[in-house]
């Protein structure tokens, strides 16, 4: 399902025009990105949590040059679904 499909489905079920729904979905995604960028987690009860996970520093190999490189510690975004969400998908 694409963003356009989501906008169409919400528009059909609520009767709100597509441009308003698209603006709302875009605003939601921007808010989640901005919050995660600042290190804040986003919790949506019954759906799940968008969290920031910290990856530790590690050593890796560059096979083409046959050298060892160090990948520094960094943060990555992650999604943890709620139990009710998991039960519906199963």
HTML snippet that shows the backbone in 3Dmol.js (N, CA, C, O; Angstrom):
<script src="https://3Dmol.org/build/3Dmol-min.js"></script>
<div id="view" style="width:600px;height:400px;position:relative"></div>
<script>
const pdb = `
ATOM      1  N   UNK A   1       0.849  -1.174   0.000  1.00  0.00           N
ATOM      2  CA  UNK A   1       0.000   0.000   0.000  1.00  0.00           C
ATOM      3  C   UNK A   1       0.897   1.241   0.000  1.00  0.00           C
ATOM      4  O   UNK A   1       1.831   1.334   0.797  1.00  0.00           O
ATOM      5  N   UNK A   2       0.623   2.160  -0.863  1.00  0.00           N
ATOM      6  CA  UNK A   2       1.422   3.380  -0.976  1.00  0.00           C
ATOM      7  C   UNK A   2       0.748   4.527  -0.213  1.00  0.00           C
ATOM      8  O   UNK A   2      -0.379   4.400   0.267  1.00  0.00           O
ATOM      9  N   UNK A   3       1.470   5.645  -0.115  1.00  0.00           N
ATOM     10  CA  UNK A   3       0.906   6.815   0.555  1.00  0.00           C
ATOM     11  C   UNK A   3      -0.353   7.281  -0.164  1.00  0.00           C
ATOM     12  O   UNK A   3      -1.321   7.683   0.480  1.00  0.00           O
ATOM     13  N   UNK A   4      -0.347   7.230  -1.503  1.00  0.00           N
ATOM     14  CA  UNK A   4      -1.526   7.635  -2.281  1.00  0.00           C
ATOM     15  C   UNK A   4      -2.719   6.732  -1.975  1.00  0.00           C
ATOM     16  O   UNK A   4      -3.851   7.208  -1.889  1.00  0.00           O
ATOM     17  N   UNK A   5      -2.470   5.429  -1.810  1.00  0.00           N
ATOM     18  CA  UNK A   5      -3.542   4.492  -1.459  1.00  0.00           C
ATOM     19  C   UNK A   5      -4.111   4.808  -0.079  1.00  0.00           C
ATOM     20  O   UNK A   5      -5.324   4.767   0.130  1.00  0.00           O
ATOM     21  N   UNK A   6      -3.225   5.123   0.851  1.00  0.00           N
ATOM     22  CA  UNK A   6      -3.677   5.464   2.206  1.00  0.00           C
ATOM     23  C   UNK A   6      -4.536   6.718   2.175  1.00  0.00           C
ATOM     24  O   UNK A   6      -5.592   6.768   2.805  1.00  0.00           O
ATOM     25  N   UNK A   7      -4.086   7.728   1.443  1.00  0.00           N
ATOM     26  CA  UNK A   7      -4.851   8.976   1.330  1.00  0.00           C
ATOM     27  C   UNK A   7      -6.213   8.710   0.704  1.00  0.00           C
ATOM     28  O   UNK A   7      -7.218   9.248   1.168  1.00  0.00           O
ATOM     29  N   UNK A   8      -6.262   7.892  -0.337  1.00  0.00           N
ATOM     30  CA  UNK A   8      -7.538   7.570  -0.989  1.00  0.00           C
ATOM     31  C   UNK A   8      -8.488   6.858  -0.042  1.00  0.00           C
ATOM     32  O   UNK A   8      -9.671   7.194   0.019  1.00  0.00           O
ATOM     33  N   UNK A   9      -7.984   5.879   0.695  1.00  0.00           N
ATOM     34  CA  UNK A   9      -8.826   5.120   1.628  1.00  0.00           C
ATOM     35  C   UNK A   9      -9.364   6.011   2.743  1.00  0.00           C
ATOM     36  O   UNK A   9     -10.543   5.922   3.087  1.00  0.00           O
ATOM     37  N   UNK A  10      -8.527   6.860   3.307  1.00  0.00           N
ATOM     38  CA  UNK A  10      -8.983   7.764   4.371  1.00  0.00           C
ATOM     39  C   UNK A  10     -10.005   8.746   3.812  1.00  0.00           C
ATOM     40  O   UNK A  10     -11.005   9.046   4.464  1.00  0.00           O
ATOM     41  N   UNK A  11      -9.756   9.242   2.611  1.00  0.00           N
ATOM     42  CA  UNK A  11     -10.681  10.184   1.983  1.00  0.00           C
ATOM     43  C   UNK A  11     -12.044   9.539   1.750  1.00  0.00           C
ATOM     44  O   UNK A  11     -13.077  10.157   2.008  1.00  0.00           O
ATOM     45  N   UNK A  12     -12.049   8.302   1.264  1.00  0.00           N
ATOM     46  CA  UNK A  12     -13.309   7.586   1.032  1.00  0.00           C
ATOM     47  C   UNK A  12     -14.064   7.333   2.327  1.00  0.00           C
ATOM     48  O   UNK A  12     -15.275   7.543   2.389  1.00  0.00           O
ATOM     49  N   UNK A  13     -13.359   6.881   3.366  1.00  0.00           N
ATOM     50  CA  UNK A  13     -14.037   6.497   4.605  1.00  0.00           C
ATOM     51  C   UNK A  13     -14.500   7.691   5.429  1.00  0.00           C
ATOM     52  O   UNK A  13     -15.468   7.572   6.180  1.00  0.00           O
ATOM     53  N   UNK A  14     -13.829   8.849   5.310  1.00  0.00           N
ATOM     54  CA  UNK A  14     -14.208  10.001   6.129  1.00  0.00           C
ATOM     55  C   UNK A  14     -14.982  11.062   5.358  1.00  0.00           C
ATOM     56  O   UNK A  14     -15.689  11.865   5.965  1.00  0.00           O
ATOM     57  N   UNK A  15     -14.862  11.080   4.030  1.00  0.00           N
ATOM     58  CA  UNK A  15     -15.538  12.090   3.232  1.00  0.00           C
ATOM     59  C   UNK A  15     -14.768  13.395   3.129  1.00  0.00           C
ATOM     60  O   UNK A  15     -15.270  14.373   2.577  1.00  0.00           O
ATOM     61  N   UNK A  16     -13.550  13.415   3.659  1.00  0.00           N
ATOM     62  CA  UNK A  16     -12.710  14.611   3.580  1.00  0.00           C
ATOM     63  C   UNK A  16     -11.977  14.583   2.244  1.00  0.00           C
ATOM     64  O   UNK A  16     -11.592  13.518   1.763  1.00  0.00           O
ATOM     65  N   UNK A  17     -11.784  15.773   1.641  1.00  0.00           N
ATOM     66  CA  UNK A  17     -11.131  15.791   0.330  1.00  0.00           C
ATOM     67  C   UNK A  17      -9.674  15.342   0.430  1.00  0.00           C
ATOM     68  O   UNK A  17      -9.033  15.475   1.472  1.00  0.00           O
ATOM     69  N   UNK A  18      -9.173  14.808  -0.683  1.00  0.00           N
ATOM     70  CA  UNK A  18      -7.843  14.186  -0.704  1.00  0.00           C
ATOM     71  C   UNK A  18      -6.719  15.154  -0.371  1.00  0.00           C
ATOM     72  O   UNK A  18      -5.738  14.758   0.259  1.00  0.00           O
ATOM     73  N   UNK A  19      -6.836  16.403  -0.775  1.00  0.00           N
ATOM     74  CA  UNK A  19      -5.752  17.359  -0.512  1.00  0.00           C
ATOM     75  C   UNK A  19      -5.588  17.611   0.980  1.00  0.00           C
ATOM     76  O   UNK A  19      -4.465  17.746   1.465  1.00  0.00           O
ATOM     77  N   UNK A  20      -6.688  17.676   1.708  1.00  0.00           N
ATOM     78  CA  UNK A  20      -6.624  17.866   3.163  1.00  0.00           C
ATOM     79  C   UNK A  20      -6.034  16.641   3.839  1.00  0.00           C
ATOM     80  O   UNK A  20      -5.208  16.763   4.744  1.00  0.00           O
ATOM     81  N   UNK A  21      -6.456  15.461   3.404  1.00  0.00           N
ATOM     82  CA  UNK A  21      -5.928  14.220   3.973  1.00  0.00           C
ATOM     83  C   UNK A  21      -4.439  14.096   3.684  1.00  0.00           C
ATOM     84  O   UNK A  21      -3.670  13.707   4.564  1.00  0.00           O
ATOM     85  N   UNK A  22      -4.019  14.423   2.461  1.00  0.00           N
ATOM     86  CA  UNK A  22      -2.603  14.361   2.102  1.00  0.00           C
ATOM     87  C   UNK A  22      -1.779  15.319   2.963  1.00  0.00           C
ATOM     88  O   UNK A  22      -0.696  14.959   3.423  1.00  0.00           O
ATOM     89  N   UNK A  23      -2.278  16.520   3.182  1.00  0.00           N
ATOM     90  CA  UNK A  23      -1.572  17.485   4.026  1.00  0.00           C
ATOM     91  C   UNK A  23      -1.447  16.966   5.457  1.00  0.00           C
ATOM     92  O   UNK A  23      -0.413  17.157   6.097  1.00  0.00           O
ATOM     93  N   UNK A  24      -2.482  16.319   5.956  1.00  0.00           N
ATOM     94  CA  UNK A  24      -2.459  15.771   7.305  1.00  0.00           C
ATOM     95  C   UNK A  24      -1.451  14.632   7.416  1.00  0.00           C
ATOM     96  O   UNK A  24      -0.678  14.577   8.372  1.00  0.00           O
ATOM     97  N   UNK A  25      -1.456  13.727   6.446  1.00  0.00           N
ATOM     98  CA  UNK A  25      -0.516  12.599   6.456  1.00  0.00           C
ATOM     99  C   UNK A  25       0.921  13.110   6.356  1.00  0.00           C
ATOM    100  O   UNK A  25       1.801  12.631   7.071  1.00  0.00           O
ATOM    101  N   UNK A  26       1.160  14.078   5.472  1.00  0.00           N
ATOM    102  CA  UNK A  26       2.497  14.663   5.334  1.00  0.00           C
ATOM    103  C   UNK A  26       2.942  15.319   6.632  1.00  0.00           C
ATOM    104  O   UNK A  26       4.094  15.167   7.036  1.00  0.00           O
ATOM    105  N   UNK A  27       2.040  16.052   7.292  1.00  0.00           N
ATOM    106  CA  UNK A  27       2.370  16.708   8.564  1.00  0.00           C
ATOM    107  C   UNK A  27       2.709  15.682   9.631  1.00  0.00           C
ATOM    108  O   UNK A  27       3.639  15.881  10.412  1.00  0.00           O
ATOM    109  N   UNK A  28       1.962  14.584   9.670  1.00  0.00           N
ATOM    110  CA  UNK A  28       2.231  13.529  10.642  1.00  0.00           C
ATOM    111  C   UNK A  28       3.618  12.942  10.422  1.00  0.00           C
ATOM    112  O   UNK A  28       4.376  12.752  11.373  1.00  0.00           O
ATOM    113  N   UNK A  29       3.950  12.655   9.163  1.00  0.00           N
ATOM    114  CA  UNK A  29       5.251  12.054   8.869  1.00  0.00           C
ATOM    115  C   UNK A  29       6.383  13.020   9.198  1.00  0.00           C
ATOM    116  O   UNK A  29       7.417  12.597   9.716  1.00  0.00           O
ATOM    117  N   UNK A  30       6.213  14.296   8.910  1.00  0.00           N
ATOM    118  CA  UNK A  30       7.232  15.300   9.243  1.00  0.00           C
ATOM    119  C   UNK A  30       7.419  15.406  10.751  1.00  0.00           C
ATOM    120  O   UNK A  30       8.546  15.513  11.235  1.00  0.00           O
ATOM    121  N   UNK A  31       6.312  15.377  11.494  1.00  0.00           N
ATOM    122  CA  UNK A  31       6.381  15.469  12.948  1.00  0.00           C
ATOM    123  C   UNK A  31       7.119  14.275  13.538  1.00  0.00           C
ATOM    124  O   UNK A  31       7.928  14.440  14.451  1.00  0.00           O
ATOM    125  N   UNK A  32       6.853  13.077  13.029  1.00  0.00           N
ATOM    126  CA  UNK A  32       7.550  11.874  13.500  1.00  0.00           C
ATOM    127  C   UNK A  32       9.039  11.976  13.176  1.00  0.00           C
ATOM    128  O   UNK A  32       9.874  11.687  14.033  1.00  0.00           O
ATOM    129  N   UNK A  33       9.384  12.384  11.951  1.00  0.00           N
ATOM    130  CA  UNK A  33      10.796  12.522  11.569  1.00  0.00           C
ATOM    131  C   UNK A  33      11.507  13.548  12.436  1.00  0.00           C
ATOM    132  O   UNK A  33      12.620  13.303  12.902  1.00  0.00           O
ATOM    133  N   UNK A  34      10.874  14.699  12.656  1.00  0.00           N
ATOM    134  CA  UNK A  34      11.487  15.746  13.472  1.00  0.00           C
ATOM    135  C   UNK A  34      11.693  15.274  14.919  1.00  0.00           C
ATOM    136  O   UNK A  34      12.740  15.525  15.517  1.00  0.00           O
ATOM    137  N   UNK A  35      10.690  14.594  15.470  1.00  0.00           N
ATOM    138  CA  UNK A  35      10.802  14.104  16.846  1.00  0.00           C
ATOM    139  C   UNK A  35      11.920  13.086  16.977  1.00  0.00           C
ATOM    140  O   UNK A  35      12.708  13.149  17.921  1.00  0.00           O
ATOM    141  N   UNK A  36      12.000  12.149  16.040  1.00  0.00           N
ATOM    142  CA  UNK A  36      13.062  11.146  16.091  1.00  0.00           C
ATOM    143  C   UNK A  36      14.424  11.784  15.866  1.00  0.00           C
ATOM    144  O   UNK A  36      15.413  11.342  16.452  1.00  0.00           O
ATOM    145  N   UNK A  37      14.494  12.805  15.037  1.00  0.00           N
ATOM    146  CA  UNK A  37      15.737  13.519  14.797  1.00  0.00           C
ATOM    147  C   UNK A  37      16.249  14.216  16.042  1.00  0.00           C
ATOM    148  O   UNK A  37      17.456  14.388  16.209  1.00  0.00           O
ATOM    149  N   UNK A  38      15.338  14.619  16.918  1.00  0.00           N
ATOM    150  CA  UNK A  38      15.715  15.267  18.166  1.00  0.00           C
ATOM    151  C   UNK A  38      15.911  14.257  19.296  1.00  0.00           C
ATOM    152  O   UNK A  38      16.184  14.641  20.433  1.00  0.00           O
ATOM    153  N   UNK A  39      15.772  12.968  18.985  1.00  0.00           N
ATOM    154  CA  UNK A  39      15.976  11.930  19.991  1.00  0.00           C
ATOM    155  C   UNK A  39      14.750  11.615  20.822  1.00  0.00           C
ATOM    156  O   UNK A  39      14.849  10.896  21.817  1.00  0.00           O
ATOM    157  N   UNK A  40      13.599  12.137  20.438  1.00  0.00           N
ATOM    158  CA  UNK A  40      12.356  11.872  21.167  1.00  0.00           C
ATOM    159  C   UNK A  40      11.611  10.716  20.509  1.00  0.00           C
ATOM    160  O   UNK A  40      11.521  10.648  19.283  1.00  0.00           O
ATOM    161  N   UNK A  41      11.075   9.804  21.329  1.00  0.00           N
ATOM    162  CA  UNK A  41      10.284   8.692  20.819  1.00  0.00           C
ATOM    163  C   UNK A  41       8.838   9.141  20.630  1.00  0.00           C
ATOM    164  O   UNK A  41       8.373  10.070  21.291  1.00  0.00           O
ATOM    165  N   UNK A  42       8.128   8.466  19.712  1.00  0.00           N
ATOM    166  CA  UNK A  42       6.723   8.771  19.443  1.00  0.00           C
ATOM    167  C   UNK A  42       5.911   7.524  19.772  1.00  0.00           C
ATOM    168  O   UNK A  42       6.143   6.460  19.198  1.00  0.00           O
ATOM    169  N   UNK A  43       4.950   7.653  20.704  1.00  0.00           N
ATOM    170  CA  UNK A  43       4.142   6.518  21.151  1.00  0.00           C
ATOM    171  C   UNK A  43       2.697   6.703  20.680  1.00  0.00           C
ATOM    172  O   UNK A  43       2.077   7.728  20.962  1.00  0.00           O
ATOM    173  N   UNK A  44       2.168   5.716  19.968  1.00  0.00           N
ATOM    174  CA  UNK A  44       0.780   5.723  19.507  1.00  0.00           C
ATOM    175  C   UNK A  44       0.078   4.509  20.111  1.00  0.00           C
ATOM    176  O   UNK A  44       0.257   3.383  19.647  1.00  0.00           O
ATOM    177  N   UNK A  45      -0.716   4.746  21.142  1.00  0.00           N
ATOM    178  CA  UNK A  45      -1.382   3.663  21.869  1.00  0.00           C
ATOM    179  C   UNK A  45      -2.235   2.820  20.919  1.00  0.00           C
ATOM    180  O   UNK A  45      -3.026   3.358  20.144  1.00  0.00           O
ATOM    181  N   UNK A  46      -2.071   1.501  20.982  1.00  0.00           N
ATOM    182  CA  UNK A  46      -2.830   0.585  20.144  1.00  0.00           C
ATOM    183  C   UNK A  46      -2.226   0.369  18.761  1.00  0.00           C
ATOM    184  O   UNK A  46      -2.679  -0.502  18.019  1.00  0.00           O
ATOM    185  N   UNK A  47      -1.213   1.150  18.408  1.00  0.00           N
ATOM    186  CA  UNK A  47      -0.568   1.013  17.101  1.00  0.00           C
ATOM    187  C   UNK A  47       0.886   0.601  17.255  1.00  0.00           C
ATOM    188  O   UNK A  47       1.299  -0.437  16.738  1.00  0.00           O
ATOM    189  N   UNK A  48       1.665   1.414  17.965  1.00  0.00           N
ATOM    190  CA  UNK A  48       3.069   1.087  18.164  1.00  0.00           C
ATOM    191  C   UNK A  48       3.880   2.307  18.527  1.00  0.00           C
ATOM    192  O   UNK A  48       3.337   3.384  18.775  1.00  0.00           O
ATOM    193  N   UNK A  49       5.186   2.127  18.555  1.00  0.00           N
ATOM    194  CA  UNK A  49       6.095   3.201  18.937  1.00  0.00           C
ATOM    195  C   UNK A  49       7.180   3.372  17.889  1.00  0.00           C
ATOM    196  O   UNK A  49       7.753   2.400  17.397  1.00  0.00           O
ATOM    197  N   UNK A  50       7.449   4.620  17.560  1.00  0.00           N
ATOM    198  CA  UNK A  50       8.598   4.959  16.731  1.00  0.00           C
ATOM    199  C   UNK A  50       9.693   5.365  17.707  1.00  0.00           C
ATOM    200  O   UNK A  50       9.547   6.353  18.427  1.00  0.00           O
ATOM    201  N   UNK A  51      10.786   4.612  17.737  1.00  0.00           N
ATOM    202  CA  UNK A  51      11.831   4.847  18.723  1.00  0.00           C
ATOM    203  C   UNK A  51      13.178   5.051  18.042  1.00  0.00           C
ATOM    204  O   UNK A  51      13.384   4.662  16.893  1.00  0.00           O
ATOM    205  N   UNK A  52      14.088   5.672  18.787  1.00  0.00           N
ATOM    206  CA  UNK A  52      15.450   5.868  18.323  1.00  0.00           C
ATOM    207  C   UNK A  52      16.314   4.828  19.028  1.00  0.00           C
ATOM    208  O   UNK A  52      16.349   4.773  20.257  1.00  0.00           O
ATOM    209  N   UNK A  53      17.010   4.007  18.248  1.00  0.00           N
ATOM    210  CA  UNK A  53      17.903   2.996  18.811  1.00  0.00           C
ATOM    211  C   UNK A  53      19.341   3.419  18.569  1.00  0.00           C
ATOM    212  O   UNK A  53      19.666   3.996  17.532  1.00  0.00           O
ATOM    213  N   UNK A  54      20.197   3.125  19.539  1.00  0.00           N
ATOM    214  CA  UNK A  54      21.603   3.476  19.424  1.00  0.00           C
ATOM    215  C   UNK A  54      22.377   2.233  18.987  1.00  0.00           C
ATOM    216  O   UNK A  54      22.298   1.185  19.629  1.00  0.00           O
ATOM    217  N   UNK A  55      23.114   2.356  17.910  1.00  0.00           N
ATOM    218  CA  UNK A  55      23.974   1.278  17.433  1.00  0.00           C
ATOM    219  C   UNK A  55      25.385   1.533  17.950  1.00  0.00           C
ATOM    220  O   UNK A  55      25.908   2.639  17.811  1.00  0.00           O
ATOM    221  N   UNK A  56      25.995   0.529  18.537  1.00  0.00           N
ATOM    222  CA  UNK A  56      27.342   0.665  19.092  1.00  0.00           C
ATOM    223  C   UNK A  56      28.382   0.725  17.978  1.00  0.00           C
ATOM    224  O   UNK A  56      28.133   0.323  16.842  1.00  0.00           O
ATOM    225  N   UNK A  57      29.546   1.237  18.338  1.00  0.00           N
ATOM    226  CA  UNK A  57      30.664   1.275  17.378  1.00  0.00           C
ATOM    227  C   UNK A  57      31.071  -0.152  17.046  1.00  0.00           C
ATOM    228  O   UNK A  57      31.056  -1.024  17.915  1.00  0.00           O
ATOM    229  N   UNK A  58      31.435  -0.393  15.788  1.00  0.00           N
ATOM    230  CA  UNK A  58      31.858  -1.732  15.404  1.00  0.00           C
ATOM    231  C   UNK A  58      32.944  -1.673  14.339  1.00  0.00           C
ATOM    232  O   UNK A  58      33.142  -0.654  13.678  1.00  0.00           O
ATOM    233  N   UNK A  59      33.628  -2.776  14.195  1.00  0.00           N
ATOM    234  CA  UNK A  59      34.683  -2.903  13.202  1.00  0.00           C
ATOM    235  C   UNK A  59      34.137  -3.675  12.011  1.00  0.00           C
ATOM    236  O   UNK A  59      33.465  -4.694  12.176  1.00  0.00           O
ATOM    237  N   UNK A  60      34.428  -3.184  10.807  1.00  0.00           N
ATOM    238  CA  UNK A  60      33.943  -3.837   9.590  1.00  0.00           C
ATOM    239  C   UNK A  60      35.102  -3.974   8.606  1.00  0.00           C
ATOM    240  O   UNK A  60      36.178  -3.413   8.817  1.00  0.00           O
ATOM    241  N   UNK A  61      34.875  -4.716   7.540  1.00  0.00           N
ATOM    242  CA  UNK A  61      35.910  -4.925   6.527  1.00  0.00           C
ATOM    243  C   UNK A  61      35.471  -4.314   5.210  1.00  0.00           C
ATOM    244  O   UNK A  61      34.320  -4.460   4.800  1.00  0.00           O
ATOM    245  N   UNK A  62      36.390  -3.632   4.553  1.00  0.00           N
ATOM    246  CA  UNK A  62      36.185  -3.165   3.191  1.00  0.00           C
ATOM    247  C   UNK A  62      36.839  -4.228   2.293  1.00  0.00           C
ATOM    248  O   UNK A  62      38.062  -4.256   2.151  1.00  0.00           O
ATOM    249  N   UNK A  63      36.030  -5.089   1.699  1.00  0.00           N
ATOM    250  CA  UNK A  63      36.586  -6.247   0.983  1.00  0.00           C
ATOM    251  C   UNK A  63      37.337  -5.829  -0.283  1.00  0.00           C
ATOM    252  O   UNK A  63      38.309  -6.481  -0.666  1.00  0.00           O
ATOM    253  N   UNK A  64      36.905  -4.768  -0.922  1.00  0.00           N
ATOM    254  CA  UNK A  64      37.569  -4.375  -2.163  1.00  0.00           C
ATOM    255  C   UNK A  64      38.999  -3.889  -1.920  1.00  0.00           C
ATOM    256  O   UNK A  64      39.878  -4.127  -2.749  1.00  0.00           O
ATOM    257  N   UNK A  65      39.244  -3.211  -0.796  1.00  0.00           N
ATOM    258  CA  UNK A  65      40.589  -2.721  -0.486  1.00  0.00           C
ATOM    259  C   UNK A  65      41.306  -3.598   0.538  1.00  0.00           C
ATOM    260  O   UNK A  65      42.484  -3.391   0.830  1.00  0.00           O
ATOM    261  N   UNK A  66      40.585  -4.574   1.077  1.00  0.00           N
ATOM    262  CA  UNK A  66      41.109  -5.485   2.093  1.00  0.00           C
ATOM    263  C   UNK A  66      41.649  -4.710   3.310  1.00  0.00           C
ATOM    264  O   UNK A  66      42.759  -4.946   3.787  1.00  0.00           O
ATOM    265  N   UNK A  67      40.813  -3.778   3.787  1.00  0.00           N
ATOM    266  CA  UNK A  67      41.181  -2.992   4.955  1.00  0.00           C
ATOM    267  C   UNK A  67      40.086  -3.089   6.012  1.00  0.00           C
ATOM    268  O   UNK A  67      38.953  -3.479   5.729  1.00  0.00           O
ATOM    269  N   UNK A  68      40.450  -2.729   7.222  1.00  0.00           N
ATOM    270  CA  UNK A  68      39.499  -2.702   8.325  1.00  0.00           C
ATOM    271  C   UNK A  68      39.076  -1.262   8.554  1.00  0.00           C
ATOM    272  O   UNK A  68      39.908  -0.355   8.586  1.00  0.00           O
ATOM    273  N   UNK A  69      37.757  -1.057   8.716  1.00  0.00           N
ATOM    274  CA  UNK A  69      37.256   0.280   9.009  1.00  0.00           C
ATOM    275  C   UNK A  69      36.442   0.233  10.294  1.00  0.00           C
ATOM    276  O   UNK A  69      35.915  -0.814  10.671  1.00  0.00           O
ATOM    277  N   UNK A  70      36.348   1.366  10.952  1.00  0.00           N
ATOM    278  CA  UNK A  70      35.556   1.456  12.174  1.00  0.00           C
ATOM    279  C   UNK A  70      34.300   2.260  11.870  1.00  0.00           C
ATOM    280  O   UNK A  70      34.370   3.394  11.396  1.00  0.00           O
ATOM    281  N   UNK A  71      33.158   1.658  12.148  1.00  0.00           N
ATOM    282  CA  UNK A  71      31.881   2.337  11.974  1.00  0.00           C
ATOM    283  C   UNK A  71      31.527   2.951  13.328  1.00  0.00           C
ATOM    284  O   UNK A  71      31.363   2.221  14.305  1.00  0.00           O
ATOM    285  N   UNK A  72      31.409   4.272  13.404  1.00  0.00           N
ATOM    286  CA  UNK A  72      31.163   4.911  14.710  1.00  0.00           C
ATOM    287  C   UNK A  72      29.761   4.626  15.247  1.00  0.00           C
ATOM    288  O   UNK A  72      28.873   4.183  14.519  1.00  0.00           O
ATOM    289  N   UNK A  73      29.592   4.892  16.534  1.00  0.00           N
ATOM    290  CA  UNK A  73      28.286   4.750  17.163  1.00  0.00           C
ATOM    291  C   UNK A  73      27.315   5.716  16.491  1.00  0.00           C
ATOM    292  O   UNK A  73      27.671   6.860  16.208  1.00  0.00           O
ATOM    293  N   UNK A  74      26.073   5.252  16.232  1.00  0.00           N
ATOM    294  CA  UNK A  74      25.088   6.102  15.577  1.00  0.00           C
ATOM    295  C   UNK A  74      23.679   5.687  15.970  1.00  0.00           C
ATOM    296  O   UNK A  74      23.468   4.591  16.491  1.00  0.00           O
ATOM    297  N   UNK A  75      22.721   6.564  15.720  1.00  0.00           N
ATOM    298  CA  UNK A  75      21.315   6.301  16.030  1.00  0.00           C
ATOM    299  C   UNK A  75      20.570   5.900  14.767  1.00  0.00           C
ATOM    300  O   UNK A  75      20.870   6.385  13.677  1.00  0.00           O
ATOM    301  N   UNK A  76      19.585   4.998  14.926  1.00  0.00           N
ATOM    302  CA  UNK A  76      18.738   4.602  13.802  1.00  0.00           C
ATOM    303  C   UNK A  76      17.274   4.632  14.249  1.00  0.00           C
ATOM    304  O   UNK A  76      16.987   4.363  15.416  1.00  0.00           O
ATOM    305  N   UNK A  77      16.348   4.952  13.348  1.00  0.00           N
ATOM    306  CA  UNK A  77      14.931   4.900  13.704  1.00  0.00           C
ATOM    307  C   UNK A  77      14.436   3.453  13.652  1.00  0.00           C
ATOM    308  O   UNK A  77      14.904   2.648  12.848  1.00  0.00           O
ATOM    309  N   UNK A  78      13.482   3.146  14.527  1.00  0.00           N
ATOM    310  CA  UNK A  78      12.909   1.798  14.546  1.00  0.00           C
ATOM    311  C   UNK A  78      11.425   1.907  14.894  1.00  0.00           C
ATOM    312  O   UNK A  78      10.983   2.904  15.463  1.00  0.00           O
ATOM    313  N   UNK A  79      10.670   0.878  14.549  1.00  0.00           N
ATOM    314  CA  UNK A  79       9.246   0.821  14.879  1.00  0.00           C
ATOM    315  C   UNK A  79       8.991  -0.437  15.687  1.00  0.00           C
ATOM    316  O   UNK A  79       9.402  -1.529  15.295  1.00  0.00           O
ATOM    317  N   UNK A  80       8.315  -0.283  16.815  1.00  0.00           N
ATOM    318  CA  UNK A  80       7.948  -1.432  17.631  1.00  0.00           C
ATOM    319  C   UNK A  80       6.423  -1.475  17.691  1.00  0.00           C
ATOM    320  O   UNK A  80       5.810  -0.604  18.309  1.00  0.00           O
ATOM    321  N   UNK A  81       5.800  -2.474  17.061  1.00  0.00           N
ATOM    322  CA  UNK A  81       4.334  -2.529  17.043  1.00  0.00           C
ATOM    323  C   UNK A  81       3.765  -2.873  18.418  1.00  0.00           C
ATOM    324  O   UNK A  81       4.410  -3.554  19.215  1.00  0.00           O
ATOM    325  N   UNK A  82       2.549  -2.394  18.685  1.00  0.00           N
ATOM    326  CA  UNK A  82       1.846  -2.691  19.926  1.00  0.00           C
ATOM    327  C   UNK A  82       1.350  -4.134  19.899  1.00  0.00           C
ATOM    328  O   UNK A  82       1.223  -4.736  18.832  1.00  0.00           O
ATOM    329  N   UNK A  83       1.076  -4.676  21.070  1.00  0.00           N
ATOM    330  CA  UNK A  83       0.612  -6.075  21.156  1.00  0.00           C
ATOM    331  C   UNK A  83      -0.695  -6.284  20.404  1.00  0.00           C
ATOM    332  O   UNK A  83      -0.877  -7.314  19.755  1.00  0.00           O
ATOM    333  N   UNK A  84      -1.606  -5.320  20.484  1.00  0.00           N
ATOM    334  CA  UNK A  84      -2.888  -5.464  19.777  1.00  0.00           C
ATOM    335  C   UNK A  84      -2.662  -5.456  18.265  1.00  0.00           C
ATOM    336  O   UNK A  84      -3.350  -6.165  17.531  1.00  0.00           O
ATOM    337  N   UNK A  85      -1.709  -4.662  17.802  1.00  0.00           N
ATOM    338  CA  UNK A  85      -1.357  -4.613  16.380  1.00  0.00           C
ATOM    339  C   UNK A  85      -0.780  -5.947  15.953  1.00  0.00           C
ATOM    340  O   UNK A  85      -1.152  -6.471  14.904  1.00  0.00           O
ATOM    341  N   UNK A  86       0.128  -6.510  16.749  1.00  0.00           N
ATOM    342  CA  UNK A  86       0.724  -7.812  16.431  1.00  0.00           C
ATOM    343  C   UNK A  86      -0.330  -8.909  16.358  1.00  0.00           C
ATOM    344  O   UNK A  86      -0.287  -9.763  15.472  1.00  0.00           O
ATOM    345  N   UNK A  87      -1.276  -8.884  17.294  1.00  0.00           N
ATOM    346  CA  UNK A  87      -2.313  -9.914  17.305  1.00  0.00           C
ATOM    347  C   UNK A  87      -3.213  -9.835  16.076  1.00  0.00           C
ATOM    348  O   UNK A  87      -3.672 -10.869  15.590  1.00  0.00           O
ATOM    349  N   UNK A  88      -3.477  -8.640  15.563  1.00  0.00           N
ATOM    350  CA  UNK A  88      -4.294  -8.503  14.359  1.00  0.00           C
ATOM    351  C   UNK A  88      -3.572  -8.985  13.121  1.00  0.00           C
ATOM    352  O   UNK A  88      -4.195  -9.522  12.205  1.00  0.00           O
ATOM    353  N   UNK A  89      -2.249  -8.799  13.084  1.00  0.00           N
ATOM    354  CA  UNK A  89      -1.470  -9.213  11.909  1.00  0.00           C
ATOM    355  C   UNK A  89      -1.301 -10.729  11.895  1.00  0.00           C
ATOM    356  O   UNK A  89      -1.298 -11.346  10.829  1.00  0.00           O
ATOM    357  N   UNK A  90      -1.163 -11.322  13.061  1.00  0.00           N
ATOM    358  CA  UNK A  90      -0.977 -12.789  13.129  1.00  0.00           C
ATOM    359  C   UNK A  90      -2.176 -13.467  12.639  1.00  0.00           C
ATOM    360  O   UNK A  90      -2.224 -14.696  12.612  1.00  0.00           O
TER     361      UNK A  90
END
`;
const viewer = $3Dmol.createViewer("view");
viewer.addModel(pdb, "pdb");
viewer.setStyle({}, {cartoon: {color: "spectrum"}});
viewer.zoomTo();
viewer.render();
</script>
